[in-house]
């Protein structure tokens, strides 16, 4: 994959893998993916300050966004009902949306090395 270019997704069976690399500082994208697919989205080790809310309307299973400059996660993360792994470690996040509490499929969550002031209590 070329640095600083939008990724060409690879597909293995019903899994799509997106990987973004090369000091990317902004991500603007529109995706059209059917709901019968599993999606792994990786954007670690870039300079992203945000992730477009449209990404969270995808059938994400894994979202890797560590080592960026993220300051927050959009509330739309609550739409990611199939998300099993979320890595937002080593960013500049100071607050997490309470919508994380509704992600019942989430099994792995890394938020280390951020600027968190509080951790939200999940909704029951």
Order of alpha helices (4+ residues) and beta strands (2+ residues): beta-beta-beta-beta-beta-beta
